[in-house]
Amino acid sequence: MPFKFENLLVWQRAIDFTDLVYDASAKFPKDELFNITSQFKRATTSISLNIAEGASGNSNPEFQRFLTYAGRSVAEVVNCLYICRRRKFISEEQFKLLYSKAEELAKMISGLSNSLK
């Protein structure tokens, strides 16, 4: 693999998480396409994008900064999960699964950031 971020388990898990969010949001009402559906997808995609961009940088502080952005995107996804559950776009079971995956990602991102100090 030519890019070092591709070897990071946290990046791989972020990509897997994106697949889950895309699958869940495919069933959302069509009138939400440019609202919560778009925001949900952009927030989850931002997680792996920031990990990749940060890993491609030249310093640990720079990588940590991008990991902070990735962590914030996880929080944004969690907020979207609450909205989607309240609007009944996802089931309680989907909420719990996606929430647990988001929590796992947040811990991995935090752990990686702490290891760079």
C-alpha positions as CSV (number, residue, x, y, z in Angstrom):
1,M,0.0,0.0,0.0
2,P,1.6,3.3,-1.1
3,F,-0.1,5.6,1.5
4,K,0.7,5.1,5.2
5,F,-2.9,5.9,6.3
6,E,-4.0,2.8,4.5
7,N,-2.2,0.7,7.1
8,L,-3.9,2.4,10.0
9,L,-6.7,0.3,11.7
10,V,-8.5,3.4,12.7
11,W,-8.7,4.6,9.1
12,Q,-9.9,1.1,8.0
13,R,-12.6,1.2,10.7
14,A,-13.6,4.7,9.6
15,I,-14.2,3.5,6.1
16,D,-16.2,0.5,7.4
17,F,-18.3,2.9,9.5
18,T,-18.9,5.1,6.4
19,D,-20.4,2.1,4.6
20,L,-22.7,1.4,7.5
21,V,-23.9,5.1,7.6
22,Y,-24.4,5.1,3.8
23,D,-26.4,1.9,4.0
24,A,-28.6,3.2,6.8
25,S,-29.2,6.6,5.1
26,A,-30.2,4.9,1.8
27,K,-33.6,4.3,3.4
28,F,-34.2,7.8,4.6
29,P,-37.1,9.8,3.1
30,K,-36.3,11.3,-0.3
31,D,-37.3,14.8,0.9
32,E,-34.4,14.6,3.4
33,L,-31.8,14.0,0.7
34,F,-30.3,17.6,1.0
35,N,-30.8,17.8,4.7
36,I,-30.0,15.2,7.3
37,T,-29.0,12.5,4.7
38,S,-26.4,14.8,3.1
39,Q,-25.1,16.0,6.5
40,F,-24.9,12.4,7.9
41,K,-22.9,11.3,4.9
42,R,-20.6,14.3,4.9
43,A,-19.9,14.0,8.6
44,T,-19.0,10.3,8.4
45,T,-16.9,10.7,5.3
46,S,-15.0,13.5,7.0
47,I,-13.7,11.1,9.6
48,S,-11.6,9.0,7.3
49,L,-10.7,12.0,5.1
50,N,-9.2,13.8,8.1
51,I,-7.3,10.7,9.3
52,A,-5.9,10.3,5.8
53,E,-4.9,13.9,5.4
54,G,-3.3,14.1,8.8
55,A,-1.3,10.9,8.3
56,S,0.0,12.3,5.1
57,G,1.4,15.3,6.9
58,N,5.0,16.0,8.0
59,S,4.6,16.2,11.8
60,N,2.9,14.6,14.8
61,P,1.3,18.0,15.9
62,E,-0.2,18.3,12.4
63,F,-1.5,14.7,12.5
64,Q,-3.0,15.4,16.0
65,R,-4.8,18.5,14.6
66,F,-6.4,16.4,11.9
67,L,-7.3,13.7,14.4
68,T,-9.0,16.4,16.4
69,Y,-11.1,17.2,13.3
70,A,-11.9,13.5,12.8
71,G,-13.0,13.2,16.4
72,R,-15.3,16.2,16.0
73,S,-16.8,14.6,12.9
74,V,-17.5,11.5,15.0
75,A,-19.4,13.8,17.4
76,E,-21.3,15.3,14.5
77,V,-22.3,11.8,13.3
78,V,-23.5,10.9,16.8
79,N,-25.7,14.1,16.8
80,C,-27.1,13.0,13.4
81,L,-27.8,9.6,14.9
82,Y,-30.0,11.2,17.6
83,I,-31.9,13.3,15.1
84,C,-32.4,10.3,12.9
85,R,-33.7,8.2,15.8
86,R,-36.0,10.9,16.9
87,R,-37.4,11.3,13.4
88,K,-37.7,7.5,13.1
89,F,-35.4,7.3,10.1
90,I,-33.4,4.6,11.9
91,S,-34.5,1.9,14.4
92,E,-33.3,1.7,18.0
93,E,-31.3,-1.3,16.9
94,Q,-29.6,0.6,14.1
95,F,-29.0,3.5,16.5
96,K,-27.3,1.3,19.1
97,L,-25.1,-0.4,16.5
98,L,-24.0,2.9,14.8
99,Y,-23.5,4.6,18.2
100,S,-21.3,1.7,19.4
101,K,-19.2,1.9,16.2
102,A,-18.9,5.7,16.6
103,E,-17.8,5.3,20.3
104,E,-15.2,2.8,19.2
105,L,-13.9,5.1,16.5
106,A,-13.7,8.0,19.0
107,K,-11.6,5.9,21.4
108,M,-9.3,4.8,18.6
109,I,-8.8,8.3,17.4
110,S,-8.1,9.6,20.9
111,G,-5.7,6.7,21.5
112,L,-3.8,7.4,18.3
113,S,-3.7,11.1,19.1
114,N,-2.3,10.4,22.6
115,S,0.3,8.1,21.2
116,L,1.7,11.0,19.1
117,K,2.4,13.2,22.1
